[in-house]
Amino acid sequence: MKESEAERLGKKLLKKLGIGWELNVWENLGWHYATTNGPLNVFSDYYGKRKSFSCLMSDTPKFSGGGANIWHLNGNWSEDPWVCIQRQVKEARKVVNELSKAVEAAEKILVIKGW
């Protein structure tokens, strides 16, 4: 993909997503684009095999490129970027809920021990 094509497609994605999203275009063995908003990063299939988008979510609230990505969702592709965003957030919520249960269980063990 050429830089101009990445810019054009990125701006088209920004229109779909609306206010609050930023466009990033970069070169790395071809031109790529992604949009970011807080912890969310929506990107296209860089190799053109799919005509769709995916979403990653970091565990850093204001930076989409940071964090452990502990809730990475495989196969999260959709022609509608909002569908992949919704799936990613739902997956993150499941992980957070399970982590909360684990912390609560560990806290009970500490209470039993008298800590």
LINTAHU-V803098 format. One record per residue. RES is the residue in one small letter. SS is DSSP state (helix for helix, strand for strand, loop for the rest). PHI is phi as a letter, one per 20 degrees, with the letter a starting at -180 (NA if undefined). Layout:
((RES | SS | PHI) (RES | SS | PHI))
This chain:
((m | loop | NA) (k | loop | e) (e | helix | g) (s | helix | f) (e | helix | f) (a | helix | f) (e | helix | f) (r | helix | f) (l | helix | f) (g | helix | f) (k | helix | f) (k | helix | f) (l | helix | f) (l | helix | g) (k | helix | f) (k | helix | f) (l | helix | e) (g | loop | n) (i | loop | f) (g | loop | n) (w | loop | e) (e | strand | c) (l | strand | e) (n | strand | c) (v | strand | c) (w | strand | b) (e | strand | d) (n | loop | b) (l | loop | l) (g | loop | o) (w | strand | e) (h | strand | c) (y | strand | b) (a | strand | b) (t | strand | d) (t | strand | c) (n | strand | b) (g | loop | l) (p | loop | e) (l | strand | e) (n | strand | c) (v | strand | d) (f | strand | c) (s | strand | e) (d | loop | f) (y | loop | f) (y | loop | d) (g | loop | m) (k | loop | f) (r | loop | c) (k | loop | d) (s | loop | b) (f | strand | c) (s | strand | c) (c | strand | c) (l | strand | d) (m | strand | c) (s | loop | e) (d | loop | e) (t | loop | d) (p | loop | g) (k | loop | d) (f | loop | b) (s | loop | f) (g | loop | e) (g | loop | d) (g | loop | n) (a | loop | e) (n | loop | l) (i | loop | f) (w | loop | d) (h | loop | g) (l | loop | d) (n | loop | f) (g | loop | m) (n | loop | e) (w | loop | d) (s | strand | b) (e | loop | f) (d | loop | d) (p | helix | g) (w | helix | f) (v | helix | f) (c | helix | f) (i | helix | f) (q | helix | f) (r | helix | f) (q | helix | f) (v | helix | f) (k | helix | f) (e | helix | f) (a | helix | f) (r | helix | f) (k | helix | f) (v | helix | f) (v | helix | f) (n | helix | f) (e | helix | f) (l | helix | f) (s | helix | f) (k | helix | f) (a | helix | f) (v | helix | f) (e | helix | f) (a | helix | f) (a | helix | f) (e | helix | f) (k | helix | f) (i | helix | f) (l | helix | f) (v | helix | f) (i | helix | f) (k | helix | f) (g | loop | n) (w | loop | e))
